[in-house]
């Protein structure tokens, strides 16, 4: 039975931001997702990993409200502020706006005082991420990694309840990636922002996440749910995640 049910349920668990129940989705007659049961709690960082074409991006778009839930149900906590960082920078940045204006794009209606605060926060992050000199550059003047960082900064200068990140730093070098991972953790700690991340990098997920869902090949279905304890270090989490993932994705690597 199909149900276009993006629910905002008054009885929804107040500790959760998102819950899916047997969620499914098809493009035409092709089944993309089936029987997805997933939860994101307040303040959690949750990962999703799966092969290309397994429906990971589609799942994020359904949770974001970009695509309607087609089967099963999606319950979303009331009044949460969501941000979506797309996999491709062309979807994140407007080519006719410079870097600082692209960062401030969601806040174009902000009053001057608030805008000045946001500019100050943006500049602080630009400095922290060694992006000096990019403010007045347009997307075609930026490297792929710089574009990804500009896209990320947009969602880190203001408080969000939920960030949905689709391969948000795949173009970054190892130093930039370490910087952004630490920044993600800082934002999570300071603002209790819940984060749902799609990534192919096991170590990144081990570094960041409280829990990780493994999705099978299309039609995508959750086949493993790895839960870490607070005492687990990154090396242990990476090893555990690799052991689980290697049984499903034979060609996957630890890093």
C-alpha positions in Angstrom: 0.0 0.0 0.0 1.4 3.4 -1.0 1.3 6.4 1.2 2.5 9.9 0.5 3.1 10.5 4.1 5.6 13.1 5.1 4.3 13.2 8.7 4.6 15.8 11.4 3.1 13.7 14.2 2.2 15.2 17.6 2.9 11.8 19.2 6.3 11.6 17.6 9.2 10.8 20.0 10.6 14.1 21.1 14.1 12.7 21.2 13.9 12.0 17.5 14.2 14.3 14.5 13.5 11.8 11.8 12.0 8.3 11.6 11.2 6.2 8.6 8.9 3.2 8.6 9.2 0.7 5.7 10.0 3.6 3.4 10.2 2.8 -0.3 10.6 4.6 -3.6 10.6 3.9 -7.3 11.5 5.8 -10.4 8.9 4.7 -13.0 8.9 0.9 -12.6 12.4 0.7 -11.2 12.6 0.1 -7.4 15.2 2.3 -5.8 14.5 1.9 -2.1 12.6 -0.7 -0.1 11.7 -1.2 3.5 14.0 1.5 4.9 13.7 1.8 8.7 16.0 4.6 9.9 16.1 7.0 12.9 18.0 10.2 13.6 18.0 11.4 17.2 18.7 14.9 18.6 22.4 15.7 18.6 23.4 12.5 16.8 25.8 12.1 13.9 24.5 9.2 11.8 26.2 7.8 8.7 24.9 6.0 5.6 27.2 3.9 3.3 26.3 1.9 0.2 27.3 1.3 -3.4 26.7 3.8 -6.2 23.1 3.5 -7.3 21.8 2.1 -4.0 19.5 5.1 -3.4 21.4 7.0 -0.7 21.0 10.4 -2.3 17.3 9.6 -3.0 16.9 8.8 0.7 18.4 12.1 1.7 16.2 14.0 -0.7 13.1 12.3 0.7 14.1 13.2 4.3 14.8 16.8 3.1 11.3 17.0 1.5 12.7 17.4 -2.0 11.1 14.1 -3.0 7.8 12.9 -1.5 7.7 9.7 0.4 6.1 7.2 -1.9 5.8 4.0 0.3 5.7 3.6 4.0 6.1 6.7 6.1 8.5 9.5 7.0 8.0 11.2 10.3 9.7 14.5 10.9 9.8 16.4 14.2 7.9 19.6 14.2 9.6 22.9 13.4 13.1 21.7 12.7 15.4 23.7 10.5 17.1 21.6 7.9 20.0 22.1 5.6 21.0 20.0 2.6 24.6 19.9 1.2 24.5 18.4 -2.3 27.1 16.1 -3.7 27.9 18.3 -6.7 29.0 21.8 -6.2 27.0 23.0 -9.2 23.9 22.3 -7.2 25.2 24.2 -4.2 26.5 27.4 -5.7 25.1 30.1 -8.0 27.7 30.9 -10.7 26.8 34.6 -10.8 27.4 35.2 -7.1 30.8 35.4 -5.5 31.9 33.2 -2.6 30.7 35.4 0.3 27.4 36.0 -1.4 26.9 32.3 -2.0 27.6 31.6 1.6 25.0 34.2 2.6 22.4 33.1 0.1 19.9 31.5 2.5 20.1 34.7 4.6 19.4 37.3 1.9 16.4 38.6 3.9 18.4 39.1 7.1 18.5 42.5 8.7 21.9 44.4 8.6 22.8 43.5 12.2 22.2 39.8 11.7 23.9 39.9 8.3 27.0 41.5 9.8 27.1 38.7 12.5 26.8 36.1 9.8 29.6 37.7 7.7 31.8 37.7 10.8 31.1 34.0 11.4 31.7 33.2 7.7 35.0 35.1 7.7 36.1 33.3 10.9 35.5 29.9 9.2 37.2 31.1 6.0 40.2 31.9 8.0 40.1 28.6 10.0 39.9 26.7 6.7 42.8 28.6 5.1 40.5 30.0 2.3 41.9 33.6 2.5 41.3 35.5 -0.7 38.2 33.7 -1.9 35.5 36.1 -0.8 35.2 37.9 -4.1 35.9 35.0 -6.3 33.2 33.4 -8.4 32.6 29.6 -8.5 34.4 29.2 -11.9 37.5 30.8 -10.2 37.5 28.2 -7.4 38.9 24.7 -7.2 36.5 21.8 -6.5 37.7 21.6 -2.9 37.2 25.3 -2.4 33.7 25.1 -3.8 32.9 22.3 -1.3 34.2 24.3 1.6 32.2 27.3 0.6 29.1 25.1 0.4 29.8 23.7 3.9 30.5 27.1 5.4 27.0 28.3 4.4 25.4 25.7 6.7 27.9 26.2 9.5 27.4 29.9 10.2 23.8 29.5 11.4 22.3 27.0 13.7 20.5 24.1 12.1 18.6 21.3 13.8 19.5 18.8 11.0 22.1 18.8 8.4 21.9 16.4 5.5 25.3 16.0 3.8 25.8 14.0 0.6 29.5 13.4 0.0 30.1 16.9 1.2 34.0 16.9 1.2 34.9 14.2 -1.4 37.2 16.7 -3.2 39.2 17.9 -0.2 42.8 16.9 0.4 43.7 15.1 3.6 44.5 18.3 5.6 41.3 20.1 4.5 39.3 17.0 5.3 40.7 16.7 8.8 39.9 20.4 9.4 36.3 20.0 8.2 35.8 16.8 10.2 36.9 18.6 13.4 34.7 21.6 12.5 31.6 19.3 12.0 32.2 17.8 15.5 32.6 21.3 16.9 29.3 22.4 15.4 27.6 19.2 16.6 28.9 19.8 20.2 28.2 23.5 20.3 24.7 23.5 18.7 23.5 19.9 19.3 23.0 19.8 15.5 22.0 16.4 14.2 23.8 15.3 11.1 23.0 12.6 8.6 26.0 11.9 6.3 26.3 9.9 3.1 29.9 8.9 2.5 32.1 6.2 0.9 34.9 6.9 3.4 34.8 4.5 6.3 37.4 6.4 8.3 35.4 9.6 8.0 32.3 7.8 9.3 34.2 6.2 12.1 35.7 9.5 13.1 32.3 11.3 13.1 29.4 9.0 13.7 27.5 7.5 16.6 25.9 5.0 14.3 26.1 3.9 10.6 23.5 2.3 8.4 24.8 0.1 5.6 22.5 0.0 2.5 22.5 -2.9 0.0 22.7 -2.6 -3.8 19.5 -1.4 -5.5 16.8 -1.7 -4.5 18.5 -0.1 -1.5 17.6 -1.7 1.9 19.3 -1.4 5.2 21.2 -4.6 5.8 23.4 -3.6 8.8 23.2 -1.1 11.6 26.5 -0.5 13.3 26.3 1.2 16.7 29.4 2.5 18.4 29.9 3.1 22.1 31.4 6.2 23.6 34.5 4.3 24.7 35.3 3.1 21.1 38.3 4.9 19.5 38.5 5.7 15.8 40.8 2.8 15.0 38.4 0.3 16.6 35.3 1.9 15.0 37.0 1.9 11.6 37.9 -1.8 11.9 34.4 -2.8 13.1 32.8 -0.8 10.3 35.2 -2.3 7.7 34.4 -5.9 8.9 30.7 -5.3 8.5 31.0 -3.4 5.2 33.4 -5.8 3.6 30.8 -8.6 3.9 28.4 -6.5 1.8 30.8 -4.5 -0.4 33.8 -6.8 -1.2 35.9 -4.0 -2.9 35.6 -1.5 0.0 38.7 -0.2 1.7 39.3 0.9 5.2 40.4 4.5 4.4 
